Amino acid sequence: MTAWLPVDMQSSMPSSRDPEGAEKLRQHYPEPHKIHPFALGKGGKATFHTTVSPYFGSIYPPNSLLLNQFSQLETAMQETGRLESETHRLDDVLGGVDVYFIKIDVQGAELDLFEGGPKALTQASLIQTEVCMLPLYERQPLMGDVDLYLREREYQFHTFWGIAKRSYRNCRKFQPAYR
């Protein structure tokens, strides 16, 4: 997981078809978190790939050619089914809500979610997102893709979560020290 300079929203595609799973998420993430009965993304149709471990389901299919090089990951990420659904844009879900902080972990679809939330990105001062340096999913945007997209919107990479952090004095948007 990485921290980026600039709603904490938890979303899970299976909850749209799995009320019991949605309720478990609500218990694990109480208010102010919101569990939505749909997937966030660019907007439009998407195929959600369910996996043995529910933590690895994604709109991107697992990359078995890479996953078989890791112990236990190939088994946990083995596809068990597919669900057809509509994705909803972050800006549409938020409506007129002011956004300061965005936290995202959507199993490879982080860039899709950002592309569906240009207004939210103009408001937020801080973004914390999971990114991947290896394509665990087929056609998954990697850290470099997410980094470029956010830099083009005047965000600057700050730190890897949990590794030697340094705080900024002021967490407002600022001009990057480099371009």
Secondary structure, DSSP 4 states (H G I P E B T S, - for coil): -EEEE--B-EE-GGGGT-HHHHHHHHHHS-TT--EESSEEESSEEEEEEEESSGGG-BSS-B-HHHHTTSTTHHHHT-EEEEEEEEEEEHHHHHTT---SEEEE--TT-HHHHHHT-HHHHHH-SEEEE---SS-SBTT---HHHHHHHHHTTT-EEEEETTSS----S--S----S--
